[in-house]
């Protein structure tokens, strides 16, 4: 399985190189182990690279602060978001898709740069998860779940924190190259920013770690992805 993951990762690099559509960002994932509790107080997090280069790709104004960190050990990939949000919107619906009707952070992984097969994890400030499997373009399977995903979320004075872990083996079983095996994986790191309005539905705005090549807000396209790379 490890050899297969390395081969797939090499093919991904080759496809991007041949198309000229190189990912515009690489995040270097350090080594460390985390207790997923939503606190982000482990010393290991202080040694992780802090990615704060998030923006509104489709608006000409500064986005509220978003921070992403990631670590890995021999068995798991760990991730964390620290979000500044003065107006948190949480849909209290009982269905899983209620997560997609409010504030949330998002982490996508893809098997290949064409997005023929990718998985998405959307997590709201209360720690609820909307996870689904997808294929280009927007063929979304909301019946799919990843039971091995562990998350914890905490409301803070300035917003919220989300922390989580995914076993490498769970990604291997999906055929997705893992950092433990291939050393790099194509991923998308995003945020949905919702705000209350006096009348009507909340206002939805979109924050990304890269600027996707699209005139309209869209994270489900190849140019929204970059590399997570083990360091």
C-alpha positions as YAML, in Angstrom:
chain: A
units: angstrom
residues:
- id: 1
  name: UNK
  ca: [0.00, 0.00, 0.00]
- id: 2
  name: UNK
  ca: [2.86, 2.39, 0.77]
- id: 3
  name: UNK
  ca: [4.42, 1.80, -2.68]
- id: 4
  name: UNK
  ca: [1.06, 2.41, -4.34]
- id: 5
  name: UNK
  ca: [0.61, 5.70, -2.46]
- id: 6
  name: UNK
  ca: [4.03, 6.90, -3.58]
- id: 7
  name: UNK
  ca: [3.24, 6.02, -7.19]
- id: 8
  name: UNK
  ca: [-0.08, 7.86, -7.04]
- id: 9
  name: UNK
  ca: [1.57, 10.94, -5.57]
- id: 10
  name: UNK
  ca: [4.15, 10.90, -8.36]
- id: 11
  name: UNK
  ca: [1.38, 10.68, -10.94]
- id: 12
  name: UNK
  ca: [-0.34, 13.68, -9.33]
- id: 13
  name: UNK
  ca: [2.85, 15.72, -9.68]
- id: 14
  name: UNK
  ca: [3.16, 14.61, -13.29]
- id: 15
  name: UNK
  ca: [-0.42, 15.54, -14.15]
- id: 16
  name: UNK
  ca: [-0.03, 19.01, -12.67]
- id: 17
  name: UNK
  ca: [3.30, 19.52, -14.42]
- id: 18
  name: UNK
  ca: [1.94, 18.46, -17.81]
- id: 19
  name: UNK
  ca: [-1.12, 20.69, -17.50]
- id: 20
  name: UNK
  ca: [0.81, 23.70, -16.19]
- id: 21
  name: UNK
  ca: [-1.68, 24.00, -13.31]
- id: 22
  name: UNK
  ca: [0.76, 23.78, -10.44]
- id: 23
  name: UNK
  ca: [-0.72, 24.18, -6.93]
- id: 24
  name: UNK
  ca: [-0.09, 27.72, -5.72]
- id: 25
  name: UNK
  ca: [0.73, 26.89, -2.08]
- id: 26
  name: UNK
  ca: [2.56, 24.27, -0.02]
- id: 27
  name: UNK
  ca: [2.12, 23.86, 3.73]
- id: 28
  name: UNK
  ca: [4.90, 22.01, 5.56]
- id: 29
  name: UNK
  ca: [3.54, 19.54, 8.13]
- id: 30
  name: UNK
  ca: [5.76, 18.93, 11.16]
- id: 31
  name: UNK
  ca: [5.90, 15.96, 13.50]
- id: 32
  name: UNK
  ca: [4.10, 15.71, 16.81]
- id: 33
  name: UNK
  ca: [1.26, 13.99, 18.64]
- id: 34
  name: UNK
  ca: [-1.88, 15.72, 19.90]
- id: 35
  name: UNK
  ca: [-4.70, 15.01, 22.34]
- id: 36
  name: UNK
  ca: [-7.75, 16.19, 20.40]
- id: 37
  name: UNK
  ca: [-9.66, 18.29, 22.95]
- id: 38
  name: UNK
  ca: [-10.14, 21.66, 21.25]
- id: 39
  name: UNK
  ca: [-7.71, 23.42, 23.60]
- id: 40
  name: UNK
  ca: [-4.60, 23.76, 21.37]
- id: 41
  name: UNK
  ca: [-2.46, 23.98, 24.49]
- id: 42
  name: UNK
  ca: [0.01, 21.20, 23.66]
- id: 43
  name: UNK
  ca: [3.62, 22.30, 23.20]
- id: 44
  name: UNK
  ca: [3.65, 20.44, 19.87]
- id: 45
  name: UNK
  ca: [1.26, 23.00, 18.35]
- id: 46
  name: UNK
  ca: [3.76, 25.80, 19.05]
- id: 47
  name: UNK
  ca: [6.23, 23.97, 16.80]
- id: 48
  name: UNK
  ca: [3.76, 23.61, 13.91]
- id: 49
  name: UNK
  ca: [3.85, 26.07, 11.03]
- id: 50
  name: UNK
  ca: [1.17, 28.75, 11.45]
- id: 51
  name: UNK
  ca: [-0.65, 29.38, 8.16]
- id: 52
  name: UNK
  ca: [-2.48, 32.71, 8.34]
- id: 53
  name: UNK
  ca: [-2.54, 33.64, 4.65]
- id: 54
  name: UNK
  ca: [-6.31, 33.37, 4.27]
- id: 55
  name: UNK
  ca: [-8.35, 35.83, 2.25]
- id: 56
  name: UNK
  ca: [-11.67, 36.60, 0.57]
- id: 57
  name: UNK
  ca: [-10.74, 35.56, -3.00]
- id: 58
  name: UNK
  ca: [-13.93, 37.06, -4.44]
- id: 59
  name: UNK
  ca: [-14.05, 40.28, -2.44]
- id: 60
  name: UNK
  ca: [-11.78, 43.29, -2.19]
- id: 61
  name: UNK
  ca: [-11.57, 43.58, 1.56]
- id: 62
  name: UNK
  ca: [-9.59, 41.99, 4.36]
- id: 63
  name: UNK
  ca: [-10.92, 38.73, 5.74]
- id: 64
  name: UNK
  ca: [-11.21, 38.07, 9.48]
- id: 65
  name: UNK
  ca: [-8.23, 36.21, 10.87]
- id: 66
  name: UNK
  ca: [-7.99, 32.48, 10.23]
- id: 67
  name: UNK
  ca: [-5.10, 30.26, 11.34]
- id: 68
  name: UNK
  ca: [-4.41, 26.68, 10.25]
- id: 69
  name: UNK
  ca: [-1.85, 24.32, 11.76]
- id: 70
  name: UNK
  ca: [-1.10, 20.66, 11.04]
- id: 71
  name: UNK
  ca: [1.09, 17.92, 12.50]
- id: 72
  name: UNK
  ca: [1.55, 14.20, 12.02]
- id: 73
  name: UNK
  ca: [2.95, 11.19, 13.80]
- id: 74
  name: UNK
  ca: [3.36, 7.58, 12.69]
- id: 75
  name: UNK
  ca: [-0.36, 6.84, 12.84]
- id: 76
  name: UNK
  ca: [-2.35, 10.08, 12.48]
- id: 77
  name: UNK
  ca: [-2.65, 13.44, 10.76]
- id: 78
  name: UNK
  ca: [-3.65, 16.27, 13.12]
- id: 79
  name: UNK
  ca: [-5.15, 19.62, 12.15]
- id: 80
  name: UNK
  ca: [-6.36, 22.75, 13.90]
- id: 81
  name: UNK
  ca: [-8.11, 25.98, 12.99]
- id: 82
  name: UNK
  ca: [-8.21, 29.13, 15.12]
- id: 83
  name: UNK
  ca: [-10.90, 31.47, 13.82]
- id: 84
  name: UNK
  ca: [-11.70, 35.11, 14.58]
- id: 85
  name: UNK
  ca: [-15.45, 35.56, 14.34]
- id: 86
  name: UNK
  ca: [-17.49, 38.28, 16.07]
- id: 87
  name: UNK
  ca: [-20.82, 36.96, 14.77]
- id: 88
  name: UNK
  ca: [-21.02, 33.17, 14.92]
- id: 89
  name: UNK
  ca: [-23.88, 31.55, 13.01]
- id: 90
  name: UNK
  ca: [-24.84, 27.96, 13.87]
- id: 91
  name: UNK
  ca: [-27.85, 26.28, 12.29]
- id: 92
  name: UNK
  ca: [-29.50, 24.17, 14.97]
- id: 93
  name: UNK
  ca: [-31.13, 21.75, 12.53]
- id: 94
  name: UNK
  ca: [-30.88, 18.09, 13.41]
- id: 95
  name: UNK
  ca: [-29.64, 16.94, 10.00]
- id: 96
  name: UNK
  ca: [-25.94, 16.66, 9.21]
- id: 97
  name: UNK
  ca: [-26.27, 19.15, 6.37]
- id: 98
  name: UNK
  ca: [-27.22, 21.84, 8.92]
- id: 99
  name: UNK
  ca: [-23.44, 22.28, 9.27]
- id: 100
  name: UNK
  ca: [-23.43, 23.73, 5.74]
- id: 101
  name: UNK
  ca: [-25.89, 26.44, 6.74]
- id: 102
  name: UNK
  ca: [-23.58, 28.27, 9.11]
- id: 103
  name: UNK
  ca: [-20.02, 29.14, 10.07]
- id: 104
  name: UNK
  ca: [-17.53, 26.33, 9.55]
- id: 105
  name: UNK
  ca: [-14.00, 25.36, 8.58]
- id: 106
  name: UNK
  ca: [-13.32, 22.95, 5.75]
- id: 107
  name: UNK
  ca: [-10.58, 20.47, 4.89]
- id: 108
  name: UNK
  ca: [-10.60, 18.56, 1.58]
- id: 109
  name: UNK
  ca: [-8.30, 15.74, 0.39]
- id: 110
  name: UNK
  ca: [-8.12, 14.45, -3.16]
- id: 111
  name: UNK
  ca: [-6.80, 11.28, -4.76]
- id: 112
  name: UNK
  ca: [-5.90, 13.09, -7.97]
- id: 113
  name: UNK
  ca: [-5.68, 16.67, -9.30]
- id: 114
  name: UNK
  ca: [-8.69, 16.25, -11.57]
- id: 115
  name: UNK
  ca: [-10.88, 15.70, -8.48]
- id: 116
  name: UNK
  ca: [-12.32, 12.48, -9.84]
- id: 117
  name: UNK
  ca: [-12.37, 11.26, -6.23]
- id: 118
  name: UNK
  ca: [-12.03, 13.51, -3.18]
- id: 119
  name: UNK
  ca: [-13.31, 13.72, 0.39]
- id: 120
  name: UNK
  ca: [-14.52, 16.73, 2.34]
- id: 121
  name: UNK
  ca: [-14.76, 17.51, 6.04]
- id: 122
  name: UNK
  ca: [-16.75, 20.58, 7.12]
- id: 123
  name: UNK
  ca: [-16.81, 21.31, 10.86]
- id: 124
  name: UNK
  ca: [-18.85, 23.96, 12.64]
- id: 125
  name: UNK
  ca: [-18.04, 25.87, 15.87]
- id: 126
  name: UNK
  ca: [-19.93, 23.32, 17.96]
- id: 127
  name: UNK
  ca: [-17.87, 20.42, 16.58]
- id: 128
  name: UNK
  ca: [-20.54, 18.94, 14.32]
- id: 129
  name: UNK
  ca: [-19.20, 17.38, 11.13]
- id: 130
  name: UNK
  ca: [-20.50, 17.25, 7.58]
- id: 131
  name: UNK
  ca: [-18.30, 14.71, 5.80]
- id: 132
  name: UNK
  ca: [-18.87, 13.49, 2.28]
- id: 133
  name: UNK
  ca: [-17.17, 11.93, -0.72]
- id: 134
  name: UNK
  ca: [-17.27, 13.69, -4.07]
- id: 135
  name: UNK
  ca: [-16.22, 13.69, -7.70]
- id: 136
  name: UNK
  ca: [-15.90, 16.52, -10.18]
- id: 137
  name: UNK
  ca: [-18.11, 18.39, -10.74]
- id: 138
  name: UNK
  ca: [-20.04, 18.60, -7.45]
- id: 139
  name: UNK
  ca: [-21.25, 15.02, -7.45]
- id: 140
  name: UNK
  ca: [-21.55, 14.87, -3.65]
- id: 141
  name: UNK
  ca: [-22.31, 11.74, -1.64]
- id: 142
  name: UNK
  ca: [-23.61, 12.93, 1.73]
- id: 143
  name: UNK
  ca: [-24.28, 9.35, 2.82]
- id: 144
  name: UNK
  ca: [-20.53, 8.75, 3.11]
- id: 145
  name: UNK
  ca: [-18.90, 9.14, 6.53]
- id: 146
  name: UNK
  ca: [-15.45, 8.66, 7.99]
- id: 147
  name: UNK
  ca: [-16.00, 7.16, 11.46]
- id: 148
  name: UNK
  ca: [-12.29, 7.41, 12.28]
- id: 149
  name: UNK
  ca: [-12.36, 11.23, 12.14]
- id: 150
  name: UNK
  ca: [-12.06, 12.73, 15.64]
- id: 151
  name: UNK
  ca: [-12.87, 16.41, 16.23]
- id: 152
  name: UNK
  ca: [-13.31, 18.81, 19.13]
- id: 153
  name: UNK
  ca: [-14.38, 22.45, 19.01]
- id: 154
  name: UNK
  ca: [-14.32, 25.30, 21.52]
- id: 155
  name: UNK
  ca: [-15.93, 28.74, 21.49]
- id: 156
  name: UNK
  ca: [-13.50, 31.49, 22.47]
- id: 157
  name: UNK
  ca: [-13.81, 35.18, 23.36]
- id: 158
  name: UNK
  ca: [-12.88, 36.10, 19.78]
- id: 159
  name: UNK
  ca: [-14.34, 33.23, 17.77]
- id: 160
  name: UNK
  ca: [-13.80, 29.49, 17.85]
- id: 161
  name: UNK
  ca: [-11.23, 26.70, 17.63]
- id: 162
  name: UNK
  ca: [-11.52, 23.38, 15.80]
- id: 163
  name: UNK
  ca: [-9.07, 20.52, 16.34]
- id: 164
  name: UNK
  ca: [-9.09, 17.08, 14.75]
- id: 165
  name: UNK
  ca: [-7.26, 13.94, 13.73]
- id: 166
  name: UNK
  ca: [-7.47, 11.44, 10.86]
- id: 167
  name: UNK
  ca: [-5.65, 8.09, 10.93]
- id: 168
  name: UNK
  ca: [-3.26, 7.57, 8.00]
- id: 169
  name: UNK
  ca: [-4.78, 4.12, 7.55]
- id: 170
  name: UNK
  ca: [-8.23, 5.63, 6.94]
- id: 171
  name: UNK
  ca: [-6.84, 7.66, 4.03]
- id: 172
  name: UNK
  ca: [-4.91, 4.67, 2.72]
- id: 173
  name: UNK
  ca: [-8.11, 2.66, 2.57]
- id: 174
  name: UNK
  ca: [-9.63, 5.41, 0.43]
- id: 175
  name: UNK
  ca: [-6.63, 5.28, -1.91]
- id: 176
  name: UNK
  ca: [-5.51, 8.79, -0.96]
- id: 177
  name: UNK
  ca: [-1.73, 9.24, -0.69]
- id: 178
  name: UNK
  ca: [-0.79, 9.94, 2.92]
- id: 179
  name: UNK
  ca: [1.92, 12.15, 4.34]
- id: 180
  name: UNK
  ca: [3.29, 9.12, 6.17]
- id: 181
  name: UNK
  ca: [3.77, 7.22, 2.90]
- id: 182
  name: UNK
  ca: [4.05, 9.61, -0.02]
- id: 183
  name: UNK
  ca: [5.28, 12.67, 1.86]
- id: 184
  name: UNK
  ca: [2.72, 14.99, 0.29]
- id: 185
  name: UNK
  ca: [-0.99, 15.14, -0.44]
- id: 186
  name: UNK
  ca: [-3.26, 17.51, -2.35]
- id: 187
  name: UNK
  ca: [-5.61, 19.31, 0.01]
- id: 188
  name: UNK
  ca: [-7.93, 22.28, 0.28]
- id: 189
  name: UNK
  ca: [-8.13, 24.45, 3.40]
- id: 190
  name: UNK
  ca: [-11.13, 26.78, 3.60]
- id: 191
  name: UNK
  ca: [-13.59, 28.63, 5.79]
- id: 192
  name: UNK
  ca: [-17.25, 29.58, 5.35]
- id: 193
  name: UNK
  ca: [-17.92, 32.89, 7.09]
- id: 194
  name: UNK
  ca: [-21.58, 33.55, 7.92]
- id: 195
  name: UNK
  ca: [-23.10, 36.71, 9.39]
- id: 196
  name: UNK
  ca: [-26.58, 37.42, 10.71]
- id: 197
  name: UNK
  ca: [-28.78, 39.83, 8.78]
- id: 198
  name: UNK
  ca: [-31.81, 41.70, 10.06]
- id: 199
  name: UNK
  ca: [-34.02, 40.15, 7.39]
- id: 200
  name: UNK
  ca: [-33.70, 36.90, 5.47]
- id: 201
  name: UNK
  ca: [-31.04, 34.20, 5.52]
- id: 202
  name: UNK
  ca: [-27.54, 34.82, 6.94]
- id: 203
  name: UNK
  ca: [-24.93, 36.31, 4.64]
- id: 204
  name: UNK
  ca: [-22.43, 33.68, 3.41]
- id: 205
  name: UNK
  ca: [-18.86, 34.65, 2.45]
- id: 206
  name: UNK
  ca: [-15.95, 32.42, 1.48]
- id: 207
  name: UNK
  ca: [-12.37, 32.36, 2.77]
- id: 208
  name: UNK
  ca: [-9.52, 30.33, 1.25]
- id: 209
  name: UNK
  ca: [-5.82, 29.68, 1.71]
- id: 210
  name: UNK
  ca: [-5.32, 30.10, -2.06]
- id: 211
  name: UNK
  ca: [-7.03, 32.13, -4.77]
- id: 212
  name: UNK
  ca: [-8.98, 29.64, -6.91]
- id: 213
  name: UNK
  ca: [-9.19, 30.34, -10.63]
- id: 214
  name: UNK
  ca: [-12.90, 31.11, -10.77]
- id: 215
  name: UNK
  ca: [-15.03, 34.21, -11.23]
- id: 216
  name: UNK
  ca: [-17.60, 32.81, -8.78]
- id: 217
  name: UNK
  ca: [-17.02, 31.38, -5.29]
- id: 218
  name: UNK
  ca: [-16.10, 27.72, -5.70]
- id: 219
  name: UNK
  ca: [-13.86, 25.39, -3.67]
- id: 220
  name: UNK
  ca: [-14.77, 22.27, -5.65]
- id: 221
  name: UNK
  ca: [-12.29, 22.93, -8.45]
- id: 222
  name: UNK
  ca: [-8.64, 21.82, -8.90]
- id: 223
  name: UNK
  ca: [-7.18, 25.33, -8.52]
- id: 224
  name: UNK
  ca: [-8.52, 25.52, -4.95]
- id: 225
  name: UNK
  ca: [-6.09, 22.81, -3.84]
- id: 226
  name: UNK
  ca: [-2.48, 22.97, -2.70]
- id: 227
  name: UNK
  ca: [0.08, 20.63, -1.17]
- id: 228
  name: UNK
  ca: [0.42, 19.43, 2.38]
- id: 229
  name: UNK
  ca: [4.01, 18.21, 2.58]
- id: 230
  name: UNK
  ca: [5.82, 16.42, 5.40]
- id: 231
  name: UNK
  ca: [8.91, 18.22, 6.66]
...
